[in-house]
Amino acid sequence: MDLNEIKKADEKINSFIALDREGVIKSSGAGGLAGLTLAVKSNICVEGMLTSAASKTLENYVSPYDATVVERIKKAGGRIAGMANMDEFACGASGETSFYGPTDNPSARGRIPGGSSSGSTAAVAAGLVDAALGSDTGGSIRNPASHCGVVGFKPTYGVVSRYGLIDMAMSLDQIGPIARDVKTAAVLLENIAGHDPKDGTSLKLEPSFYGFSKKLNPWLKGRRLGYAKEFDSLISDQGIKKAIRAAVDKMSSAGAEIVEVTLPNLEMALPTYYLNVYVEFFSATRKYDGRRYGHKIEDVCGEEVLRRILLGNYISQKEYSGKYYRKALQARSVIRKELLDALDGVDVLVGPTVPKLPHKVGTRIDDPMVMYAYDIFTTPVNLAGLPAGSVPAGKADGIPTGLQVIGKPLGDQDVLDVMHAFEQL
């Protein structure tokens, strides 16, 4: 699909903020991504392109450099079509907080696509691109992948460079692939992963760790898959519960052993996550003061961004940091330990990606906790720095929903293998 076709097809979806109509993005034309067209989330720097993070704050910011992942895509021959829409500064779970307007869900028209990687996911689901880059802070790749019926993967923290990513919360953010099938996601991942000396969080791993697509194993026989009993009580939509149970039964029939595990403090993940996010996001936004570039963020940002800034400022104050932030850090350690304990003795955990179906675009939700609840199953993974992905599990009321697969630290291949194997059933 050429750029004119993408532009026309995207008129009703609004998945792109900017297309490369001037031809400023050059790739090698050869390599592991040759022949693939990709979208890049607008908080990932692409030289010569508007990199606004979907905010009026950066409405005129044209990136002077490439993020490491973009350099690697170009080197591998991938064709970048343009910059995808998203929730403003990645603050949102619906794709509705963008300065450029909401993105529609191509797989459930009139519904939200999920967020914050809304445009990247919608572009893939609509067939406008072959794959896309998103960023995942608490489910921002997996949440929209579930809603739109595509594959999304969040790597182990540090496997993919964060250099050139506009932070929301630096200890949680991770760039990852979105595609219509697991193999394409694995191909994109292996071309963007690897140590980066420009990123202090980047891991140095043995070459044998990579090559994800070549090592994909389609067999479930003999696999031990953990399922937490707490999942069932937190799924609010019966159609999703039925689809996930059917998916688990299919894997059991294919030879996998389903092991019941427990995550007793799963409900604690959401408040823990947001307390961490508020503080880190407030810190990250102090550079948007209107002096060096863009506008002062507090003067032009949307409601959700301002809420997170104000709460982060409040929690960061000395008299409150012990009451809130330090306790959130302690809770984060508890959640990580519980996840690792649950993973001990199994290969991966499986369960729902989201607890409820996407609401209709434009629905007024006054209580932010109702919106935050979309991420109840995804935030623990980021708090623990683990790999996880969402693969289509079926439909509830005609709307896609995803099966989440969670792995051990550096167990990215195991997660991709189980996702791939489920995809074949």
Backbone torsions as a table, in degrees:
resi	resn	phi	psi	omega
1	MET	NA	124.9	-180.0
2	ASP	-83.7	174.6	-172.9
3	LEU	-64.5	-33.9	177.6
4	ASN	-65.4	-40.3	177.8
5	GLU	-67.0	-40.6	177.6
6	ILE	-61.7	-46.0	-179.0
7	LYS	-58.7	-45.9	-178.4
8	LYS	-66.6	-44.8	-178.3
9	ALA	-67.4	-24.2	-175.6
10	ASP	-88.9	-3.1	-174.9
11	GLU	-58.6	-35.5	-178.2
12	LYS	-96.2	-8.5	-177.7
13	ILE	-100.7	-40.2	-179.5
14	ASN	63.8	45.9	180.0
15	SER	-86.2	-17.9	-179.5
16	PHE	-113.4	142.0	170.7
17	ILE	-92.4	-41.8	-178.2
18	ALA	-145.2	131.3	173.8
19	LEU	-102.8	151.1	-177.9
20	ASP	-81.2	66.9	-177.3
21	ARG	-75.8	-16.4	179.3
22	GLU	-92.7	-5.9	179.3
23	GLY	69.2	36.0	-177.6
24	VAL	-81.7	-18.7	-177.9
25	ILE	-92.1	115.9	-178.3
26	LYS	-110.3	137.0	174.8
27	SER	-124.0	168.7	-175.8
28	SER	-71.1	-25.0	-178.1
29	GLY	83.9	-7.4	179.1
30	ALA	-133.4	160.0	178.5
31	GLY	121.9	-173.8	-172.9
32	GLY	-66.7	-17.3	-179.8
33	LEU	-109.8	9.4	-179.6
34	ALA	-57.6	134.0	179.1
35	GLY	90.8	-7.4	-179.7
36	LEU	-100.0	137.0	174.2
37	THR	-104.2	133.7	-173.4
38	LEU	-129.1	155.2	169.1
39	ALA	-109.3	149.5	178.8
40	VAL	-122.3	127.3	177.8
41	LYS	-56.8	141.8	-169.6
42	SER	-76.5	11.8	169.4
43	ASN	-107.4	13.4	178.0
44	ILE	-116.7	121.7	-170.6
45	CYS	-68.1	128.9	173.3
46	VAL	-126.4	119.8	-175.8
47	GLU	-55.3	129.7	177.2
48	GLY	83.9	-1.4	-178.1
49	MET	-114.5	148.9	175.1
50	LEU	-59.6	118.9	-180.0
51	THR	-121.2	81.8	-167.3
52	SER	-99.3	-8.8	-170.8
53	ALA	52.6	29.3	177.5
54	ALA	57.8	33.8	-178.2
55	SER	-125.1	144.9	172.7
56	LYS	-61.9	-26.1	178.7
57	THR	-51.5	-41.9	-176.0
58	LEU	-115.9	33.6	-174.0
59	GLU	-63.2	-19.4	-179.7
60	ASN	-116.8	14.4	-176.1
61	TYR	-85.7	110.4	174.0
62	VAL	-101.1	119.9	-174.1
63	SER	-64.2	132.9	177.4
64	PRO	-88.2	1.4	-177.3
65	TYR	-151.4	166.1	177.0
66	ASP	-97.0	138.6	165.6
67	ALA	-62.0	154.5	-179.7
68	THR	-56.4	-40.5	-179.3
69	VAL	-63.8	-34.1	179.1
70	VAL	-72.0	-41.4	174.3
71	GLU	-53.9	-43.2	-176.3
72	ARG	-72.0	-35.0	175.5
73	ILE	-63.3	-45.4	179.4
74	LYS	-61.8	-44.1	-179.2
75	LYS	-63.5	-33.0	-179.3
76	ALA	-85.7	2.7	174.7
77	GLY	88.3	8.9	178.5
78	GLY	-72.5	144.1	179.1
79	ARG	-100.7	117.0	179.9
80	ILE	-91.9	117.5	-177.2
81	ALA	-78.1	-32.8	-179.0
82	GLY	164.5	-167.2	-173.0
83	MET	-100.8	125.4	-173.7
84	ALA	-86.8	148.6	176.5
85	ASN	-65.2	162.9	-176.8
86	MET	-168.2	166.9	169.0
87	ASP	-65.7	141.8	-175.5
88	GLU	-53.7	123.8	-177.8
89	PHE	50.5	28.1	179.1
90	ALA	67.6	16.9	179.9
91	CYS	-93.3	91.5	179.7
92	GLY	156.9	159.7	179.9
93	ALA	-125.6	18.4	-174.6
94	SER	-129.8	-19.5	-174.0
95	GLY	82.9	13.8	-176.3
96	GLU	-103.1	-8.4	-173.8
97	THR	-93.1	4.6	-179.3
98	SER	-65.0	140.5	172.8
99	PHE	-61.2	-23.7	-176.5
100	TYR	-95.1	11.3	177.9
101	GLY	95.1	161.5	-177.2
102	PRO	-72.1	156.9	173.2
103	THR	-99.7	140.6	178.0
104	ASP	-90.6	160.0	179.1
105	ASN	-94.2	111.2	-178.2
106	PRO	-63.7	-21.8	-177.8
107	SER	-94.3	-7.4	177.8
108	ALA	-155.5	76.2	-170.7
109	ARG	-56.2	137.7	-177.7
110	GLY	89.6	-8.4	177.5
111	ARG	-103.1	159.1	175.5
112	ILE	-67.3	149.9	175.2
113	PRO	-87.8	-7.1	-172.4
114	GLY	90.5	169.4	-177.5
115	GLY	-155.7	177.7	9.3
116	SER	-89.3	-7.5	-179.5
117	SER	-83.9	52.5	-172.2
118	SER	-67.3	-49.7	-177.1
119	GLY	-66.8	-42.1	178.8
120	SER	-57.7	-45.6	-176.9
121	THR	-71.4	-43.0	179.7
122	ALA	-63.5	-38.7	179.2
123	ALA	-62.6	-38.5	177.3
124	VAL	-69.5	-46.8	-177.8
125	ALA	-62.5	-32.9	-179.1
126	ALA	-83.4	-4.5	-179.7
127	GLY	77.4	16.4	179.0
128	LEU	-74.5	-30.3	178.0
129	VAL	-136.5	164.7	179.3
130	ASP	-81.2	-32.4	-177.6
131	ALA	-161.0	173.3	-178.0
132	ALA	-154.1	160.9	170.9
133	LEU	-100.3	136.0	170.9
134	GLY	-127.4	176.4	170.2
135	SER	-126.3	145.8	-172.9
136	ASP	-127.2	110.9	179.3
137	THR	-101.0	-36.4	178.2
138	GLY	-150.8	20.5	-178.0
139	GLY	132.4	10.6	-170.2
140	SER	-69.8	-11.1	168.9
141	ILE	-98.7	-46.1	-173.2
142	ARG	-72.2	-38.7	179.2
143	ASN	-57.8	-56.1	179.1
144	PRO	-68.2	-29.9	176.2
145	ALA	-60.3	-40.3	178.5
146	SER	-65.1	-48.5	-177.6
147	HIS	-64.5	-32.4	-174.5
148	CYS	-99.3	-3.4	176.3
149	GLY	74.2	36.6	177.0
150	VAL	-126.6	-175.8	-178.7
151	VAL	-99.7	132.7	174.3
152	GLY	-135.5	141.9	-175.3
153	PHE	-135.9	129.1	172.6
154	LYS	-106.1	114.4	-178.4
155	PRO	-71.5	167.5	168.3
156	THR	-53.5	138.0	-179.6
157	TYR	-56.8	123.3	179.2
158	GLY	102.9	-10.7	179.9
159	VAL	-73.4	-34.4	178.8
160	VAL	-115.0	134.7	-178.6
161	SER	-61.1	141.4	175.8
162	ARG	-101.3	2.1	-179.2
163	TYR	-64.0	124.3	-177.8
164	GLY	93.0	4.9	175.4
165	LEU	-94.6	130.8	174.5
166	ILE	-76.4	112.2	-172.4
167	ASP	-62.7	144.4	156.1
168	MET	-107.0	-50.0	176.9
169	ALA	-146.1	105.3	-166.4
170	MET	-64.7	-26.2	-179.5
171	SER	-82.7	-3.9	-176.7
172	LEU	-119.7	-32.9	-175.1
173	ASP	-61.6	139.7	171.3
174	GLN	-151.0	131.5	177.0
175	ILE	-78.5	142.5	179.2
176	GLY	-155.6	171.9	-176.0
177	PRO	-91.0	152.5	172.7
178	ILE	-130.9	133.5	-178.0
179	ALA	-156.0	174.9	179.2
180	ARG	-86.5	-12.3	176.3
181	ASP	-146.5	161.6	-174.1
182	VAL	-67.0	-38.7	-177.7
183	LYS	-61.8	-42.9	178.6
184	THR	-64.5	-40.0	176.4
185	ALA	-61.4	-41.3	179.8
186	ALA	-66.3	-37.9	177.7
187	VAL	-63.5	-45.7	178.8
188	LEU	-63.3	-43.0	-179.8
189	LEU	-59.3	-46.2	-176.2
190	GLU	-68.2	-19.5	178.6
191	ASN	-89.3	-16.1	177.8
192	ILE	-107.3	-16.3	-176.7
193	ALA	-77.8	165.4	176.7
194	GLY	125.4	156.6	-176.7
195	HIS	-61.1	142.3	177.7
196	ASP	-133.7	113.4	-179.5
197	PRO	-64.2	-15.3	179.0
198	LYS	-82.1	-7.1	-178.1
199	ASP	-121.1	113.7	-177.8
200	GLY	-67.0	-15.0	178.5
201	THR	-94.2	-2.6	-175.2
202	SER	-74.0	135.2	-177.7
203	LEU	-89.4	143.7	171.7
204	LYS	-96.3	112.4	-175.4
205	LEU	-123.5	158.5	178.5
206	GLU	-66.8	146.4	179.0
207	PRO	-54.3	-29.0	-178.5
208	SER	-66.4	-16.2	179.5
209	PHE	-67.1	-30.4	-171.9
210	TYR	-90.1	-161.6	-176.8
211	GLY	71.2	40.3	-171.9
212	PHE	-58.2	-44.1	-175.3
213	SER	-68.5	-31.5	-178.3
214	LYS	-75.6	-21.0	-176.4
215	LYS	-102.0	4.2	-177.0
216	LEU	-56.7	130.3	-178.0
217	ASN	-113.1	117.6	-175.0
218	PRO	-87.3	11.0	-173.5
219	TRP	-103.6	136.5	176.2
220	LEU	-103.3	-16.1	-176.7
221	LYS	-58.7	127.2	179.3
222	GLY	89.8	-9.1	178.6
223	ARG	-75.4	141.7	174.5
224	ARG	-105.2	116.7	-175.6
225	LEU	-114.2	121.8	179.8
226	GLY	-85.8	138.9	176.4
227	TYR	-130.7	121.1	-177.1
228	ALA	-82.8	130.8	-179.1
229	LYS	-63.1	-24.6	179.9
230	GLU	-66.9	-21.8	179.4
231	PHE	-57.0	-46.3	-174.1
232	ASP	-60.4	-39.5	-176.5
233	SER	-74.0	-18.6	-177.1
234	LEU	-101.3	-6.2	174.1
235	ILE	-78.9	117.6	-176.3
236	SER	-90.0	-15.2	-179.3
237	ASP	-107.2	122.1	-176.9
238	GLN	-65.5	-31.3	177.4
239	GLY	-64.1	-38.7	176.9
240	ILE	-66.8	-43.8	179.8
241	LYS	-58.6	-41.8	179.6
242	LYS	-65.6	-42.9	-179.1
243	ALA	-65.3	-40.5	-179.2
244	ILE	-70.2	-41.8	177.8
245	ARG	-62.0	-40.1	178.1
246	ALA	-64.5	-38.7	179.2
247	ALA	-65.0	-42.8	178.9
248	VAL	-65.2	-40.0	178.0
249	ASP	-63.1	-39.3	178.1
250	LYS	-62.1	-41.1	179.6
251	MET	-68.6	-36.2	176.5
252	SER	-64.4	-42.5	178.7
253	SER	-64.6	-26.3	179.7
254	ALA	-84.7	2.9	174.7
255	GLY	110.3	-2.0	178.0
256	ALA	-77.8	148.4	175.2
257	GLU	-97.4	123.3	-179.9
258	ILE	-93.6	122.7	-176.4
259	VAL	-114.8	126.4	178.1
260	GLU	-77.2	128.3	177.3
261	VAL	-123.9	175.7	-179.0
262	THR	-132.5	141.4	175.3
263	LEU	-128.6	76.9	-169.7
264	PRO	-61.5	-25.7	-178.9
265	ASN	-108.3	28.8	-178.2
266	LEU	-59.1	-39.4	-179.0
267	GLU	-66.4	-18.9	180.0
268	MET	-76.5	-13.9	-174.9
269	ALA	-63.7	-41.3	-176.5
270	LEU	-62.3	-55.4	178.3
271	PRO	-62.0	-35.3	177.8
272	THR	-62.8	-46.1	-180.0
273	TYR	-60.2	-50.0	-174.7
274	TYR	-69.2	-32.8	174.8
275	LEU	-63.7	-40.2	175.6
276	ASN	-64.7	-44.8	-178.1
277	VAL	-63.1	-45.7	-177.9
278	TYR	-55.1	-46.8	-177.4
279	VAL	-67.3	-46.7	-177.3
280	GLU	-68.8	-37.3	179.3
281	PHE	-68.1	-41.5	176.5
282	PHE	-57.5	-45.3	178.3
283	SER	-62.1	-43.3	-176.8
284	ALA	-66.3	-27.9	-175.2
285	THR	-89.6	-0.5	-178.4
286	ARG	-67.2	-18.9	178.9
287	LYS	-79.1	-12.9	179.6
288	TYR	-91.2	68.4	-175.5
289	ASP	-101.7	3.6	178.7
290	GLY	80.7	3.4	-176.9
291	ARG	-93.4	-46.9	-175.8
292	ARG	-88.0	-42.2	178.5
293	TYR	-160.6	154.5	176.5
294	GLY	69.0	-165.4	-179.6
295	HIS	-103.2	162.1	172.3
296	LYS	-66.1	125.0	-168.3
297	ILE	-59.7	-41.3	-177.7
298	GLU	-65.7	-21.6	-178.0
299	ASP	-80.3	-23.4	-170.8
300	VAL	-129.0	-8.8	-173.3
301	CYS	-74.8	167.0	178.8
302	GLY	-81.2	175.4	-174.1
303	GLU	-59.7	-44.8	-176.3
304	GLU	-69.8	-39.2	177.8
305	VAL	-63.3	-45.2	-179.9
306	LEU	-63.8	-39.7	178.1
307	ARG	-57.6	-44.6	-177.6
308	ARG	-70.0	-35.4	177.0
309	ILE	-64.8	-48.4	-177.5
310	LEU	-64.1	-42.7	178.5
311	LEU	-67.9	-38.5	177.5
312	GLY	-63.8	-39.5	177.4
313	ASN	-62.8	-44.3	-179.2
314	TYR	-63.2	-48.8	-176.5
315	ILE	-67.9	-29.7	-177.4
316	SER	-74.0	-16.7	-178.7
317	GLN	-64.8	143.7	-171.3
318	LYS	-52.9	-41.6	-175.3
319	GLU	-71.9	-14.3	-178.6
320	TYR	-113.1	-16.1	-173.9
321	SER	-61.5	-37.3	178.7
322	GLY	-69.7	-34.7	-177.7
323	LYS	-71.3	-34.7	-174.0
324	TYR	-115.2	-62.3	-169.8
325	TYR	-66.5	-45.9	-179.5
326	ARG	-64.0	-37.4	176.7
327	LYS	-66.3	-35.3	177.1
328	ALA	-65.3	-37.3	176.6
329	LEU	-65.7	-38.5	176.5
330	GLN	-65.3	-43.0	178.8
331	ALA	-64.1	-35.5	178.2
332	ARG	-60.0	-40.3	178.0
333	SER	-65.2	-38.4	178.5
334	VAL	-63.8	-44.7	-178.8
335	ILE	-64.3	-42.8	178.3
336	ARG	-60.5	-45.3	-179.3
337	LYS	-62.8	-41.4	-180.0
338	GLU	-64.1	-40.4	178.2
339	LEU	-65.4	-43.9	179.5
340	LEU	-65.0	-37.2	176.6
341	ASP	-64.1	-41.1	179.5
342	ALA	-65.9	-32.5	-179.3
343	LEU	-80.3	-15.9	179.8
344	ASP	-68.7	118.5	179.7
345	GLY	96.9	-4.6	173.5
346	VAL	-127.3	165.9	178.8
347	ASP	-80.7	-46.3	179.8
348	VAL	-149.6	166.9	168.3
349	LEU	-101.0	145.7	175.0
350	VAL	-128.0	150.5	179.9
351	GLY	174.3	-167.6	-179.5
352	PRO	-72.7	152.1	172.2
353	THR	-87.6	-41.7	-180.0
354	VAL	-130.3	155.4	-177.8
355	PRO	-91.1	-12.5	-174.8
356	LYS	-149.3	162.0	-178.8
357	LEU	-76.6	154.5	-179.9
358	PRO	-64.7	138.0	179.5
359	HIS	-80.1	171.5	179.8
360	LYS	-74.2	141.2	178.8
361	VAL	-57.3	132.2	177.9
362	GLY	92.6	-3.7	177.5
363	THR	-64.5	127.9	-179.6
364	ARG	-79.2	120.1	178.3
365	ILE	-119.2	103.6	-174.0
366	ASP	-77.6	-30.0	-178.7
367	ASP	-92.8	111.9	-178.4
368	PRO	-60.3	-26.1	-179.3
369	MET	-66.9	-25.8	176.0
370	VAL	-66.1	-41.5	176.9
371	MET	-69.1	-44.0	-178.7
372	TYR	-60.5	-27.2	-176.3
373	ALA	-62.5	-18.7	175.6
374	TYR	-57.1	-26.6	-172.0
375	ASP	-101.6	16.1	-176.6
376	ILE	-58.2	-34.9	-177.3
377	PHE	-92.2	-14.8	-174.4
378	THR	-99.4	-32.2	-176.2
379	THR	-61.2	-36.3	-179.1
380	PRO	-57.1	-33.7	-178.1
381	VAL	-62.3	-43.6	179.9
382	ASN	-70.7	-37.9	177.5
383	LEU	-59.9	-31.7	-178.7
384	ALA	-96.6	-7.8	179.1
385	GLY	72.5	24.0	-174.0
386	LEU	-90.3	162.1	173.0
387	PRO	-83.5	145.1	177.6
388	ALA	-161.1	153.4	178.3
389	GLY	-143.5	162.9	174.8
390	SER	-120.1	131.8	179.1
391	VAL	-127.6	140.6	-177.2
392	PRO	-53.4	128.7	-177.9
393	ALA	-106.0	-11.9	-175.7
394	GLY	139.0	-160.1	-178.6
395	LYS	-130.8	150.4	173.3
396	ALA	-125.4	120.8	-175.0
397	ASP	54.7	35.3	177.6
398	GLY	79.2	5.6	-177.8
399	ILE	-112.4	133.4	-177.8
400	PRO	-61.2	150.3	170.0
401	THR	-143.5	151.7	-172.2
402	GLY	-110.7	151.9	170.9
403	LEU	-93.4	124.4	176.7
404	GLN	-92.5	135.4	176.2
405	VAL	-119.6	124.8	-175.2
406	ILE	-117.3	132.5	-177.3
407	GLY	-114.7	173.9	175.2
408	LYS	-74.6	165.3	176.0
409	PRO	-53.2	127.7	-178.1
410	LEU	65.8	16.9	176.0
411	GLY	-93.0	35.7	-177.1
412	ASP	-59.3	-40.6	-179.2
413	GLN	-64.7	-40.5	178.6
414	ASP	-60.9	-41.5	179.3
415	VAL	-63.5	-47.7	-179.9
416	LEU	-62.8	-38.4	179.6
417	ASP	-61.6	-46.8	-178.4
418	VAL	-67.6	-39.7	175.6
419	MET	-60.7	-45.2	-179.8
420	HIS	-63.6	-43.8	-179.5
421	ALA	-64.1	-41.7	178.2
422	PHE	-63.6	-37.8	179.5
423	GLU	-60.3	-28.3	-176.5
424	GLN	-83.2	-12.4	-174.8
425	LEU	-73.1	NA	NA
